[in-house]
Amino acid sequence: MLMEDDLEEINQRMLDVLDDMQRLFTRRMNETAKGMLDPMLQSMLKNMGIDFSQLRGMAHGQTAVDPYRIMGLDRSASDEEVKKRYLELVHVLHPDKSGTPGTGHFFQMVHGAFELIKKERGLQ
C-alpha cells in the first residue's frame, strides 16, 4: 500500500516530467516558428524597401549600420517621410501589434534607428 509521502513524490515527479515536456515543446515550436518567420519577415520588409540582411546582422550583435538604411530611407528624406516610415514599420514589427513572434528584435532596431535620426535632426 502506498503511503501519502510516496504519492506526493510520484505527483512531484509527474509534474517535473510535464514541465520538461512543456519546455521541450515550447523550444521546438519556437525553432519551427523562427524557421518560418525569417522568410515571411524578409518578404514583408523587402516590400517596404528594408534591407533584411542589415537588420538580421544587427539582431545578431554585428556592428551598427546607417539608421537610414535600417528604415529603408534616403538621407534626403523629409522629416514627414521619416515619421511616416517609422509608423509603418511600427505597425509591421511591433510585437503587440503584428502578432508575429520574433519581431521584437527588429522593432527595437528600427526604434533605435528612428531615435538616432530624431536626435540628428532635432525632431520632437
C-alpha positions as CSV (number, residue, x, y, z in Angstrom):
1,M,0.0,0.0,0.0
2,L,1.4,3.4,-1.0
3,M,2.0,5.9,1.7
4,E,1.0,9.6,1.5
5,D,4.7,10.6,1.1
6,D,5.1,8.2,-1.8
7,L,2.0,9.6,-3.5
8,E,3.4,13.2,-3.1
9,E,6.8,12.1,-4.5
10,I,5.1,10.4,-7.5
11,N,2.9,13.5,-8.0
12,Q,6.0,15.8,-7.9
13,R,7.9,13.6,-10.4
14,M,4.9,13.7,-12.8
15,L,4.8,17.5,-12.5
16,D,8.5,17.6,-13.3
17,V,8.1,15.4,-16.3
18,L,5.2,17.6,-17.5
19,D,7.3,20.7,-17.1
20,D,10.2,19.2,-19.1
21,M,7.8,18.2,-21.8
22,Q,6.3,21.7,-21.9
23,R,9.8,23.3,-22.2
24,L,10.8,20.9,-25.0
25,F,7.5,21.6,-26.8
26,T,7.9,25.3,-26.5
27,R,11.5,25.2,-27.7
28,R,10.6,23.1,-30.7
29,M,7.7,25.4,-31.6
30,N,9.9,28.4,-31.3
31,E,12.5,26.8,-33.6
32,T,9.8,25.9,-36.1
33,A,8.3,29.4,-35.9
34,K,11.7,31.0,-36.4
35,G,12.3,28.9,-39.5
36,M,9.1,30.1,-41.0
37,L,9.3,33.7,-39.7
38,D,12.5,34.7,-41.4
39,P,11.2,34.2,-45.0
40,M,7.9,35.9,-44.1
41,L,9.5,38.8,-42.4
42,Q,12.1,39.1,-45.1
43,S,9.4,39.3,-47.8
44,M,7.4,41.9,-45.8
45,L,10.4,44.1,-45.2
46,K,11.6,43.8,-48.8
47,N,8.2,45.1,-50.0
48,M,8.7,48.1,-47.7
49,G,12.2,48.7,-49.1
50,I,14.1,47.5,-46.0
51,D,17.4,45.6,-46.2
52,F,16.6,42.5,-44.2
53,S,20.2,41.4,-44.2
54,Q,21.2,44.6,-42.4
55,L,18.5,44.0,-39.7
56,R,19.4,40.4,-39.3
57,G,23.1,41.3,-38.8
58,M,22.3,43.8,-36.2
59,A,20.0,41.3,-34.4
60,H,23.0,39.0,-34.0
61,G,25.2,41.7,-32.5
62,Q,27.1,42.8,-35.5
63,T,28.3,46.3,-35.9
64,A,25.7,49.1,-36.3
65,V,24.8,50.3,-39.8
66,D,23.3,53.6,-41.1
67,P,20.0,54.3,-39.4
68,Y,18.5,55.4,-42.7
69,R,19.3,52.1,-44.3
70,I,17.7,50.3,-41.4
71,M,14.5,52.2,-42.0
72,G,14.8,52.0,-45.8
73,L,15.1,55.7,-46.3
74,D,17.5,58.1,-48.2
75,R,19.3,60.7,-46.2
76,S,17.4,63.3,-48.2
77,A,14.0,62.0,-46.9
78,S,11.9,64.8,-45.3
79,D,11.1,64.8,-41.6
80,E,7.5,63.8,-42.5
81,E,8.7,60.9,-44.6
82,V,10.9,59.7,-41.7
83,K,7.9,59.8,-39.3
84,K,5.6,58.1,-41.8
85,R,8.1,55.3,-42.4
86,Y,8.6,54.8,-38.7
87,L,4.9,54.5,-38.1
88,E,4.6,52.0,-41.0
89,L,7.4,49.9,-39.5
90,V,6.0,50.0,-36.0
91,H,2.7,48.7,-37.4
92,V,4.5,45.8,-39.1
93,L,7.1,45.0,-36.4
94,H,5.7,45.9,-33.0
95,P,5.3,42.5,-31.2
96,D,2.0,43.6,-29.7
97,K,0.6,44.8,-33.0
98,S,2.0,42.3,-35.5
99,G,1.1,39.1,-33.7
100,T,4.2,37.6,-35.3
101,P,6.6,36.1,-32.9
102,G,10.2,37.2,-33.1
103,T,9.7,40.7,-34.4
104,G,10.7,42.3,-31.2
105,H,14.4,42.5,-32.1
106,F,13.7,44.1,-35.4
107,F,11.3,46.5,-33.8
108,Q,14.0,47.6,-31.3
109,M,16.5,48.2,-34.1
110,V,14.0,50.3,-36.1
111,H,13.1,52.2,-33.0
112,G,16.8,52.8,-32.2
113,A,17.4,54.0,-35.8
114,F,14.4,56.4,-35.5
115,E,15.7,57.8,-32.3
116,L,19.2,58.4,-33.8
117,I,17.6,60.2,-36.8
118,K,15.4,62.2,-34.5
119,K,18.4,63.3,-32.4
120,E,20.4,64.1,-35.5
121,R,17.7,66.2,-37.0
122,G,16.5,67.7,-33.7
123,L,13.0,66.3,-34.1
124,Q,10.4,66.1,-31.3
